[in-house]
Every structure is written in C-alpha cells, then in structure tokens.
Amino acid sequence: MMATTHALLGLALALPLLAVAPDLAPAAFLAGLVGGVAPDLDLYTGHRKTLHYPVYGSIATVPAVVLAALVPTPVTVAIAVGLAAAALHAVADAAGSGLELRPWQGTSERAVYSHYHGRWVRPRRWVRYDGAPEDLFVAGIVAVPLVMLGDGPVTALAAGLVAVSAVYVLLRKPLATVAERLVPLLPAAVRPYVPARYL
C-alpha cells in the first residue's frame, strides 16, 4: 500500500478519541500518523523486514491499549495508537503485493517478514500493488470519516493525503521505468544504499 494509505489508516485509529476523550485526540492523531508511516523508514535497510512486525507489533499493542484505557494520558494514548498504527501497517502490507519494482507483475512472494515465524509472509494481492486504483479506493474510504469528523488540521491533512495518493496512482507505473533508467546513472558510492528492487 501507499505510504499515504498507511498514514490515513493510522490517523483513523485515533478517531474514537474524538468521542471518548477529545482532549487526548491531538496526541492520538499525531501518534497514528507517525506510527502509520514509521515502519517504512526501513526502505533502505531491509524493507518490510527491519521495522515491520506484523505479529509482535500486534501483540505489543494489546497491553498498550489496556494501559491507555486504565491510565489515559497523552503519552499512554500516543503509545497505544502509535503501536496499533505500526502493527496495522505491517499487517496491511501482507494484503498488498510483494517487493519488486513492478509489483503489478506479481513476481515476488515476499510481502512482509514475520519475525515471529522466521519467514516472509506471501502477498495476498487484495490491493494488487502500491498505487493501484484499489489502493486509492482504500485511502479515499478511510479519509471520509477523517474529513467529516476531524478538526481543521486533520481534515486538511486527510484531504491532502488523498490528493497526493491520486497523483501517485497516475504516476506509479511510469515511475518504475524512470527509476530503472536513473539508478544506473547514480555514482557507484551511492548504489549500495539503493533498495535491491531498483538494481
């Protein structure tokens, strides 16, 4: 899935706070946004493995949510929502495609690494690839309650993320060709830091 879809999913996890503890909602929204995108910081160091924890992240979320329910502070709520968003990110990656430059070709059987199982989880391809039309559909559906129920900054952010998503969907396939042509032009010292799928 697109990073924007992950961000929107993380933000959506904070929506219940608007009803039950509106004073804690800002911390929850920020944590949901950060937790939703943070796993992809491993893009250059073992993407979908180093910072993706579909099982352990889900397990860690449970006591964090219990603690936040028992002791609702901005910190406990932020930890709970951030962990939940990061876990959801890792699980959602399994619903998408594998790790390849052109994921619409379906050549990779590596969606996300499960540290618990010690193996790669195969892609389900319910969302065929990041930037697929169905990815935009998911982003749009998740954005609706954020736009309708969120405050000014959340509404603007959700709308902006959908707009960025729409542009990315239009450019996704051509970007693969651009990347393929640009990578050979990079200096040799930089190439070790380029994700394997681009080489």
N, C-alpha and C positions, 0 to 999 in steps of 0.2 A: 504494500500500500504506500501511497504517497506520504511524505512527512507531514503534509498539511492535513491529511485524513487522520493520522495518528494524533496530531495536535488537537484537532476538533474532538476526537474521542476522549482525550484526556480532559479537555475543558468540560465536556458533557458530564463527566463523572462528578463534577463539582456542583451541577445544577441543584441536586436535592438540598444543598446547604442554603439556597435562597429561601426555601420554605421553613427549614427547621432551625437554622442559625445564621441569619443573614449577615451578622457581624463577622462570621468566620468565612463567608463566601469569598472575599478577595484573596485570602491566603489559599483557599482551596482551588480557585481558578488558576492562580499562578502556579501552584504545585501540579495541577493537572496538565497545564501547558508544558511545563518543564519535564515532568515525568513522561508525557506523551512523545516527546521528541528526543529525550536524552539517550535512549538505547542506540539511536543511530549515530552517536558520537564514535562508535566503533567502526565506522565506514572504512577507515584506513588501517585498522588493526584487527582483522578477523571479523568482518561484517556479519551481523546476525549470530555471532557466537560470543564475542568478548563481553558485551554488555546486554545481551539478550538472555533472559532467564524465564522461560515460559512456566516451568514448574516451581522452581524456588521463589521466583517473584510472586507467583500466586499464593504460595504458602506463607510468605512473609507478609503479605497484605492482610491476612486474617487477624493476627494479633494486633497489627497496627490499627485496623478498623475498630477492633474491640476497645483498644486503649483510647482512641479518639472519641468513641461513644461514651466511655466512662469518665474521661477527663478531656472534655472538649476545649482545647486551646488552639490558637492559630498554629502552633508548632505541631501538635499531635494530629490535627486535621490535615495539615500540609503533608506530613509524612505519610499518612494513610492514603490520601488522594494521589500523591506522587508515586508511591509504590504501586497502587492499583493501576494507574495510568501506564507505568513502565511494564507491568505484567501484562496488561491488555495489549500493549504494543507488540510484545513478543508473541503472544498467542495469536493476534491478528495477522502477524507475518506468516504464520502457518496456513492461514486461509488464502493467501495470495500465491505468488509464483516463486520460482527458485531464483538462485543467484546467477544470473547470466546477463550479458549485455543486451540481448534481445529476448526478454522473458516470454514474449508472445509466441516464441518458437517452442517453448516447453522442453528445453534440453537438459535442465538441471533438476536434480531430485533433492536439492538442499534448500529448504525453506528457512528453517531456524534451528539452531543447535540446542538440544536439551541436555544440559549438564547433568541432570538427574539420571537420565537414561544412558548418557555417554554416547550419544549418536545424533545425527541430523534427522529432524522431522521432515517428512516429504511434503512438498507443496500440495495443497488441496485445489488451488486454482479456482476458487469460488469467485475471487477477484483475479482475473486472468493475469494481470501484471500491474505494477505501479504505473499509474497514468492511464489505465484502461477506462472506458466510459463508465463501467460499473463502479470503479473507484471514485469517480466524480459523483456518481449517484449516492454512494455511501456518505461521502463528505457533505453533499447537499442535504440529505435526510438528517444527518446529525446536527447540521448547522441550524435547521429550522427552530428547534426549541431554544437554542442559544441566542438566536436573533430575536425571538419573540419574548423570552423570559429574562434574558440577560440585561445588564445595565449598559450604559453608553460604551465603555471600552470593550466589554465582552461582545456586544452586538457588532461593533465596528471590526473587531478582530475576527470574529466568525465570518462576517461578510467578506472581509479581505482575504481570508484563507480560502474561501470558496472561489473567489475571483482568481487567485494565484493558481489554484487547482485547475480551473478551466483552461487557463493559458498553458499550463504544463501538459494537460491532456492533448491539446492541439499540437504541441511540440515534441511529445515524448518519443515517437518513432524517429523523426529526423535527428533528434539529439544523439541517438545511438550511433548514427553514421558520422555526425560531427565529432563525437568522442573518439571513434575509431580512427579518424583522419588526423586528429590533433595529438593523440598520445605519441605516435612515432616522432613528432616534432619536439617533444619535451627533451630537455637536457638529460643525459644519462644519470646524473646525480639525483634527479627527481623521480625517475621511473620506479625505484624500489618502493616509493610511497603511494603509487597508483594502485587502486584496487585491481585484483587479478583479472576480473572480468573485462577490464578495459585493455588488457595486454594481448 
